[in-house]
Amino acid sequence: MEAFRIIIPARYESTRFPGKALADINGKPMIQHVYERALECKGAASVVIATDDKRIEQAAKKFGAEVCMTSDQHQTGTDRLAEAVSSLRYADNDIVVNVQGDEPLISPSIIEQVAFELSEHPSAEVATLCAPIETAEQLFASNIAKIILDKNNFALYFSRAPIPWDRDNFPLKDDAYLPPHIYFKHVGIYSYRVKFLKKFIVWRPCIIESLEKLEQLRMIYYGAKIYAGVAKVQTAIGVDTPEDLEKVLEFLSELR
């Protein structure tokens, strides 16, 4: 597999959980847990934290991370990533993995897999991951993005709605009904070539992206091909809210 680079975009101002990147998890800020998981990846040529906030920069430098400061005007993590790769002068063919700064339990193998998927599928401009949806609650939850794949595992569409819509049986919300290998949730990790990021930043946000609040829809709207591999290991708890942080702390306490 090709060597790849990891960038962890992190901002302080989060709508549902301001300052979560610096939330304490067993004596370390959350962003440090993400950074340390990224360092464990085989094949990672570099790991950089991209942020617009001096508090995150100071915390990251304290635990020895390389930091790239970016604008505070970015609407998405991908926009922040694009500025970072330009500042860092990465080569056009470099593979860059976008690891969210709110995934303190992320498995290094997940990061490695998404880099591998892009390397192994040259017709893709972007690679991401997905996982089977196992409950009706997940399927109908608007905070979980769903993905529809074509026969070659390229993304056709992403939505917060339950897709595909079963005309004859929905809106039944019965776990026993869910057929296998039909419904998948999106796992929010991406890999890109630097040259794709340079294209992405000149594309204006589109209406479907604005409605669904899913930046990957901008990629589909402008014709980018997104390969979605099925995650080979179970995905970890992400932190969107203080309640999610409590779940992470509880999980770690059970490991002791």
C-alpha positions as CSV (number, residue, x, y, z in Angstrom):
1,M,0.0,0.0,0.0
2,E,1.1,3.6,-0.7
3,A,2.3,5.7,2.2
4,F,-0.3,8.2,3.3
5,R,-0.6,11.3,5.4
6,I,-3.1,12.0,8.2
7,I,-4.7,15.3,8.9
8,I,-7.0,15.8,12.0
9,P,-9.2,18.9,11.5
10,A,-10.3,20.3,14.9
11,R,-12.2,23.4,15.8
12,Y,-13.2,24.7,19.1
13,E,-16.7,26.1,18.2
14,S,-19.0,23.1,18.0
15,T,-22.8,23.7,18.0
16,R,-23.7,20.8,20.2
17,F,-20.5,20.6,22.3
18,P,-18.3,23.7,22.3
19,G,-14.6,23.0,23.2
20,K,-15.0,19.2,22.8
21,A,-11.6,18.8,21.2
22,L,-10.1,19.7,24.6
23,A,-12.6,17.7,26.7
24,D,-10.7,15.7,29.3
25,I,-10.6,12.0,28.9
26,N,-8.6,10.2,31.6
27,G,-6.2,13.1,32.0
28,K,-5.7,13.9,28.3
29,P,-7.6,16.2,25.9
30,M,-9.7,14.3,23.4
31,I,-7.7,15.5,20.5
32,Q,-4.6,13.9,22.0
33,H,-6.3,10.5,22.1
34,V,-7.2,10.9,18.4
35,Y,-3.6,11.9,17.6
36,E,-2.1,9.0,19.4
37,R,-4.4,6.5,17.6
38,A,-3.3,8.1,14.3
39,L,0.4,7.6,15.2
40,E,-0.2,3.9,15.6
41,C,-1.0,3.6,11.9
42,K,1.3,1.6,9.7
43,G,2.2,3.5,6.5
44,A,1.4,7.0,7.9
45,A,4.1,9.3,6.7
46,S,2.9,12.2,8.9
47,V,0.2,13.2,11.3
48,V,-0.9,16.8,11.5
49,I,-3.6,18.6,13.5
50,A,-5.3,21.4,11.5
51,T,-7.1,24.0,13.6
52,D,-8.3,27.6,13.6
53,D,-8.1,27.9,17.4
54,K,-5.1,29.0,19.5
55,R,-6.3,26.9,22.5
56,I,-6.2,23.7,20.4
57,E,-2.8,24.7,18.9
58,Q,-1.3,25.2,22.4
59,A,-2.7,22.0,23.7
60,A,-1.5,20.0,20.7
61,K,2.0,21.5,20.8
62,K,2.1,20.6,24.5
63,F,1.8,16.9,23.7
64,G,4.2,17.2,20.7
65,A,1.9,17.3,17.7
66,E,2.6,19.1,14.5
67,V,0.0,21.8,14.0
68,C,-1.2,23.6,10.9
69,M,-3.2,26.8,11.6
70,T,-6.1,27.5,9.2
71,S,-8.8,30.0,8.6
72,D,-11.8,30.3,10.9
73,Q,-14.1,30.7,7.9
74,H,-14.3,27.1,6.8
75,Q,-17.7,25.5,6.7
76,T,-16.5,21.9,6.5
77,G,-13.6,19.8,7.6
78,T,-12.7,19.1,4.0
79,D,-12.3,22.8,3.3
80,R,-10.0,23.0,6.3
81,L,-8.1,20.0,5.0
82,A,-7.6,21.6,1.6
83,E,-6.0,24.7,3.1
84,A,-3.8,22.6,5.2
85,V,-2.4,20.5,2.3
86,S,-1.7,23.7,0.4
87,S,0.2,25.2,3.4
88,L,2.1,21.9,4.0
89,R,3.0,21.7,0.2
90,Y,2.0,18.1,-0.2
91,A,2.3,16.6,-3.7
92,D,-0.7,16.2,-5.9
93,N,-0.7,12.4,-5.8
94,D,-0.3,12.2,-2.0
95,I,-3.1,10.3,-0.2
96,V,-4.4,12.3,2.7
97,V,-6.8,10.7,5.3
98,N,-9.2,13.0,7.1
99,V,-9.5,11.7,10.7
100,Q,-12.2,13.5,12.7
101,G,-10.9,15.1,15.9
102,D,-13.9,13.8,17.9
103,E,-13.1,10.1,17.5
104,P,-11.0,9.3,20.5
105,L,-11.5,5.6,20.3
106,I,-10.9,5.2,16.5
107,S,-9.1,2.1,15.5
108,P,-5.8,2.6,13.6
109,S,-6.9,-0.2,11.3
110,I,-9.9,1.9,10.2
111,I,-7.6,4.7,9.2
112,E,-5.3,2.3,7.3
113,Q,-8.3,0.7,5.5
114,V,-9.6,3.9,4.1
115,A,-6.2,4.8,2.8
116,F,-5.9,1.3,1.3
117,E,-9.3,1.6,-0.4
118,L,-8.3,4.7,-2.3
119,S,-4.9,3.2,-3.3
120,E,-6.6,0.1,-4.6
121,H,-9.3,1.8,-6.5
122,P,-7.7,4.2,-8.9
123,S,-11.0,5.2,-10.6
124,A,-12.1,6.7,-7.2
125,E,-11.3,10.3,-6.3
126,V,-12.4,9.8,-2.7
127,A,-12.7,6.7,-0.5
128,T,-14.7,6.3,2.7
129,L,-16.2,3.5,4.8
130,C,-19.6,2.2,5.7
131,A,-21.1,-0.4,8.1
132,P,-24.3,-2.4,8.2
133,I,-27.3,-0.9,9.9
134,E,-28.6,-3.4,12.4
135,T,-31.5,-1.7,14.1
136,A,-34.6,0.3,13.0
137,E,-33.6,3.0,15.5
138,Q,-30.3,3.6,13.6
139,L,-32.1,3.5,10.2
140,F,-34.6,6.2,11.2
141,A,-32.2,8.4,13.3
142,S,-31.5,11.6,11.4
143,N,-28.0,12.0,13.1
144,I,-26.8,8.9,11.3
145,A,-26.0,9.3,7.6
146,K,-27.1,6.5,5.4
147,I,-25.5,5.5,2.1
148,I,-26.6,3.7,-1.0
149,L,-24.0,1.9,-3.0
150,D,-23.9,0.7,-6.6
151,K,-22.8,-2.9,-7.6
152,N,-19.1,-1.9,-7.4
153,N,-19.4,-0.2,-4.0
154,F,-19.4,3.3,-5.3
155,A,-21.7,5.8,-3.5
156,L,-24.9,6.7,-5.3
157,Y,-26.2,9.0,-2.5
158,F,-26.0,9.8,1.2
159,S,-28.9,10.9,3.3
160,R,-30.1,11.5,6.9
161,A,-33.3,9.8,5.8
162,P,-33.8,6.0,5.7
163,I,-32.8,5.1,2.2
164,P,-33.7,3.1,0.2
165,W,-37.3,3.7,1.2
166,D,-39.3,0.5,1.4
167,R,-42.6,1.6,-0.2
168,D,-44.6,-1.4,1.0
169,N,-43.3,-1.8,4.6
170,F,-42.1,1.6,5.9
171,P,-42.6,3.3,8.2
172,L,-42.6,0.1,10.2
173,K,-39.8,0.3,12.8
174,D,-39.2,-3.4,13.5
175,D,-35.7,-4.6,13.9
176,A,-36.7,-8.1,12.9
177,Y,-37.8,-6.8,9.5
178,L,-34.5,-5.2,8.4
179,P,-33.1,-7.3,5.6
180,P,-29.3,-7.9,5.6
181,H,-26.9,-6.2,3.2
182,I,-29.3,-3.5,2.2
183,Y,-29.0,-0.7,4.7
184,F,-25.6,0.9,5.5
185,K,-24.6,3.8,7.6
186,H,-21.8,6.1,6.6
187,V,-18.6,5.9,8.7
188,G,-17.3,9.5,8.6
189,I,-13.7,9.0,7.6
190,Y,-12.3,9.9,4.2
191,S,-9.1,9.6,2.1
192,Y,-8.4,11.8,-0.9
193,R,-5.6,12.6,-3.3
194,V,-4.3,16.2,-2.8
195,K,-5.3,17.0,-6.4
196,F,-8.9,16.2,-5.6
197,L,-8.9,18.6,-2.6
198,K,-7.7,21.4,-4.9
199,K,-10.8,20.8,-7.1
200,F,-13.1,20.6,-4.1
201,I,-12.4,24.0,-2.7
202,V,-13.5,25.8,-5.9
203,W,-16.8,23.9,-6.0
204,R,-19.6,26.0,-4.6
205,P,-21.9,24.3,-2.0
206,C,-24.9,22.8,-3.6
207,I,-28.6,22.7,-2.6
208,I,-28.6,19.0,-1.5
209,E,-25.6,19.5,0.7
210,S,-27.2,22.5,2.3
211,L,-30.5,20.6,2.9
212,E,-28.9,17.4,4.3
213,K,-25.9,19.1,6.0
214,L,-23.7,16.5,4.4
215,E,-20.5,17.8,2.7
216,Q,-20.0,14.6,0.7
217,L,-23.1,15.4,-1.3
218,R,-21.1,18.3,-2.9
219,M,-18.7,15.7,-4.2
220,I,-21.4,13.6,-5.7
221,Y,-23.2,16.7,-7.2
222,Y,-20.1,17.7,-9.1
223,G,-19.5,14.1,-10.3
224,A,-16.7,12.8,-8.0
225,K,-16.6,9.1,-7.6
226,I,-16.6,7.9,-4.0
227,Y,-15.6,4.4,-3.2
228,A,-17.1,3.1,0.1
229,G,-15.5,0.0,1.6
230,V,-17.3,-1.9,4.3
231,A,-15.4,-1.3,7.6
232,K,-13.5,-4.4,8.6
233,V,-13.6,-3.7,12.3
234,Q,-16.4,-2.3,14.4
235,T,-16.6,1.5,14.4
236,A,-16.1,3.3,17.7
237,I,-18.2,5.9,19.6
238,G,-17.8,9.4,18.2
239,V,-18.3,12.4,20.4
240,D,-20.9,14.9,19.2
241,T,-22.5,15.7,22.6
242,P,-21.6,15.7,26.3
243,E,-23.7,12.5,26.5
244,D,-21.4,10.8,24.0
245,L,-18.4,11.8,26.1
246,E,-20.0,10.0,29.0
247,K,-20.3,6.9,26.9
248,V,-16.6,7.0,26.0
249,L,-15.6,7.5,29.6
250,E,-17.8,4.6,30.6
251,F,-16.4,2.4,27.9
252,L,-12.8,3.1,29.0
253,S,-13.6,2.5,32.6
254,E,-14.9,-1.0,31.7
255,L,-11.5,-1.8,30.1
256,R,-9.6,-1.2,33.3
